[in-house]
Amino acid sequence: MDEAKQAAQMLDQAQALLITTGAGMGVDSGLPDFRGNEGFWNAYPPMRHLGISFAEMANPHWFDTNPGLAWGFYGHRLNLYRETVPHKGFATLLEFGQQKQFGVFVFTSNVDGQFQIAGFSDEQLEEVHGSIHHLQCTVPCSDSIWSADNTSVQVDAATFLAQGELPLCPHCGRLARPNILMFGDYGWISNRSSDQSERLRTWLHQIPSGKLAVLELGAGLAVPTVRYKSESMIRQYGAKLVRVNPRDTQVPHGHISIASGGLAGIKEIFSRL
């Protein structure tokens, strides 16, 4: 039996579906791949000239030292994610997961909000690194987190610098920032993500041992948060794991790995049902 068929049977027999995703999930929707400096610099050419890597750019110190550059980077991403249409794999997963006795939950390191745009409820998600669609104070002056829905950031397409007024904290008037966990970040307010994590724990506790399937999509080894979560489900809940990744294909014994991109892997598996 081929791996995709085995994966389809494994998912079909489960009573609950946990979808775990990394950055590879959004590539098929047209979102940039920041894998390595070249991928980042291809998406943000001015950063190449400045010699700034993604890890260096995704750091809160820019909001203090160069707010226009910081909000140029995050403002461009905010606008891009708002405009992006999730690929059809999202709808496939939502429809399949909703048919399960205990439903579906998502654990993602992505901050792009693509699952919500695709129809997943906020109650079905843990965004472990936060969300670009929510803001907080840079100080921070309080634990307040608010929606970015009414926030508009104009970005110069050539320089990737923000233009005009930048988002401000409604409580103290200082500069605001996305509620995202960045590198070297000691000011991130984690309350929203912590609440999501508690909802995931509550959901998992109702599922009988051995009845959970984990479908991991586009989660590599560079930042292994999602991989650790997927494999912890095997130990804690007797889950079965299906890992879909074009490069980092290793998987614990007794589980299934499919060497594919996210959308192609979803199509390959679900065509076997």
C-alpha positions in Angstrom: 0.0 0.0 0.0 1.4 3.4 -0.9 2.1 6.0 1.8 -0.7 8.4 0.7 -3.3 5.6 0.9 -2.0 4.6 4.4 -2.2 8.3 5.4 -5.7 8.6 4.1 -6.8 5.5 6.1 -5.1 6.8 9.2 -6.9 10.1 9.0 -10.2 8.5 8.1 -10.2 6.2 11.1 -9.4 8.9 13.6 -12.1 10.6 15.7 -10.3 13.9 15.8 -7.9 15.9 13.6 -5.1 18.1 14.8 -3.6 20.1 11.9 -0.1 21.4 12.7 1.5 23.8 10.2 4.6 25.8 9.5 5.6 28.3 6.8 5.4 25.8 4.0 1.6 25.8 4.3 1.3 29.2 2.8 3.7 28.8 -0.2 1.0 27.4 -2.4 -1.1 30.5 -1.7 1.7 32.6 -3.2 3.2 33.7 0.1 7.0 34.2 0.2 9.3 31.4 1.5 11.8 32.9 3.9 13.9 29.8 3.9 17.5 31.0 4.0 18.7 34.5 3.2 18.0 34.2 -0.6 14.4 33.4 -0.1 14.0 36.4 2.3 16.0 38.8 0.1 14.0 37.8 -3.0 10.9 38.8 -1.3 12.4 42.0 0.3 15.3 43.2 -2.0 16.2 46.3 0.1 17.2 44.0 2.9 19.8 42.4 0.6 21.4 45.8 0.1 21.4 46.4 3.8 22.7 42.9 4.5 19.8 42.1 7.0 18.7 38.5 7.4 15.1 37.5 8.2 16.2 36.7 11.8 17.8 40.1 12.1 14.8 41.9 10.6 12.2 40.0 12.7 13.5 41.6 15.9 11.7 44.2 18.1 14.7 46.5 18.4 13.9 48.0 15.0 10.7 49.6 16.4 13.0 51.6 18.7 15.9 52.3 16.3 14.1 52.5 12.9 10.3 52.5 13.2 9.8 53.2 9.5 11.8 50.1 8.5 10.1 48.0 11.2 6.6 49.0 10.1 7.6 48.9 6.4 8.5 45.2 6.9 5.5 44.3 9.0 3.1 46.6 7.2 3.9 45.0 3.9 3.3 41.6 5.4 0.1 42.7 6.9 -1.2 44.0 3.6 0.0 40.9 1.8 -1.7 38.5 4.2 -4.9 40.5 4.0 -5.0 40.2 0.2 -3.9 36.6 -0.1 -6.5 33.9 -0.9 -5.8 30.7 0.9 -5.2 27.7 -1.5 -7.9 25.0 -1.8 -6.2 22.7 0.6 -7.5 24.8 3.5 -11.1 24.2 2.5 -10.4 20.5 2.1 -9.0 20.3 5.6 -11.9 22.3 7.1 -14.6 20.2 5.5 -12.9 16.9 6.5 -12.1 18.0 10.0 -15.7 19.2 10.7 -16.9 15.7 10.0 -14.9 14.2 12.8 -16.7 13.2 16.0 -14.5 15.6 18.1 -13.9 18.0 15.2 -10.6 19.7 14.2 -8.1 22.0 15.8 -5.1 23.9 14.3 -1.7 24.5 15.9 0.4 26.8 13.7 3.6 28.9 13.9 2.3 31.0 11.1 1.2 34.6 11.9 -0.6 35.2 8.6 -4.3 34.5 9.7 -4.8 32.3 6.6 -6.8 29.7 8.5 -9.3 32.3 9.7 -9.6 33.7 6.2 -10.3 30.1 5.0 -13.2 29.7 7.4 -11.6 28.2 10.5 -12.9 29.7 13.8 -10.7 31.5 16.2 -11.8 28.9 18.7 -10.2 26.2 16.6 -6.7 27.7 16.5 -3.5 28.1 18.5 -1.2 30.6 16.9 1.9 29.8 19.0 3.9 32.8 17.7 1.0 35.3 17.7 -0.8 37.0 14.8 0.0 40.0 12.6 -3.7 40.8 12.7 -3.4 41.9 16.3 -1.3 44.7 17.9 0.2 45.6 21.2 2.2 48.4 22.7 6.0 48.4 22.1 6.7 49.5 25.7 4.5 47.6 26.6 2.4 49.9 28.8 -0.2 47.2 29.6 -1.2 43.6 28.7 -3.7 45.0 26.1 -3.9 43.3 22.7 -6.2 44.7 20.1 -7.3 44.0 16.5 -5.4 45.4 13.6 -8.6 45.4 11.4 -8.8 49.2 11.5 -5.0 49.7 11.0 -3.7 50.8 7.7 0.0 51.0 6.9 1.2 52.6 3.6 4.5 51.1 2.4 6.8 52.4 -0.3 7.2 49.5 -2.8 10.8 50.4 -3.7 12.3 51.0 -0.3 9.9 48.9 1.9 9.7 51.9 4.3 6.4 52.8 6.0 5.0 56.2 5.0 2.9 58.6 7.0 1.6 58.0 10.5 2.5 54.7 12.2 0.2 52.7 14.4 0.1 53.9 18.0 -1.0 52.4 21.3 -4.5 53.7 22.2 -3.6 53.6 25.9 -0.3 55.6 26.1 0.2 57.0 22.6 3.6 55.2 22.1 4.4 53.2 19.0 2.4 50.0 18.5 3.8 46.7 17.0 2.3 43.4 15.9 1.5 40.9 18.6 4.0 38.5 17.2 6.8 36.7 19.0 10.0 37.9 17.3 13.6 36.9 17.7 15.2 38.2 20.9 11.7 39.4 22.0 11.2 40.1 25.7 8.2 42.4 25.2 5.8 40.0 23.5 2.4 39.8 25.3 1.5 36.1 25.2 -2.0 36.3 26.7 -3.9 35.7 23.5 -1.7 32.7 22.5 -1.9 31.3 26.0 -5.6 31.4 26.0 -5.6 29.5 22.7 -3.2 27.0 24.1 -5.6 26.3 27.0 -8.5 25.8 24.6 -6.3 23.2 22.7 -5.5 21.4 25.9 -9.2 21.3 26.8 -10.1 19.9 23.4 -7.3 17.2 23.5 -8.4 16.0 26.9 -11.8 14.9 25.7 -10.4 12.7 22.9 -10.0 8.9 23.7 -6.4 7.7 23.6 -5.3 6.5 20.1 -8.2 8.3 18.4 -6.3 11.5 17.4 -4.6 12.0 14.0 -2.1 14.7 13.5 -1.6 16.1 10.0 1.6 18.1 9.9 2.2 20.4 6.9 5.2 22.5 5.9 6.9 22.5 9.2 10.7 22.2 8.8 13.6 22.0 11.2 14.9 25.6 11.2 12.4 26.6 13.9 11.2 23.2 15.1 8.3 24.4 17.3 5.6 22.7 15.2 7.6 19.4 14.9 8.0 19.2 18.6 4.3 19.7 19.1 3.3 17.1 16.5 5.6 14.5 18.1 4.5 15.3 21.6 1.0 14.3 20.6 2.3 10.8 19.8 3.7 10.4 23.4 0.9 12.1 25.3 -2.2 11.0 23.4 -1.2 8.0 21.3 -1.8 10.0 18.2 -1.0 8.9 14.6 1.2 11.3 12.7 1.2 12.1 9.0 4.1 14.5 8.1 4.0 16.3 4.8 7.3 18.1 3.9 9.3 18.3 0.7 12.7 18.2 2.4 12.8 17.2 6.0 11.0 13.9 5.7 12.1 11.9 8.7 9.3 10.6 10.9 9.1 8.5 14.1 8.8 4.8 13.5 5.2 3.6 12.9 4.1 7.0 11.4 3.9 8.2 7.9 5.9 10.8 5.9 5.1 12.1 2.5 7.8 14.1 0.6 5.6 16.8 -0.9 4.6 20.4 -0.6 1.5 21.3 1.4 -1.2 21.5 -1.3 0.2 18.6 -3.3 0.3 16.5 -0.2 -3.3 17.3 0.7 -4.4 16.4 -2.8 -2.5 13.2 -2.8 -3.9 12.0 0.5 -7.5 13.1 0.1 -7.7 11.7 -3.4 -7.3 8.3 -1.7 -10.3 8.6 0.5 
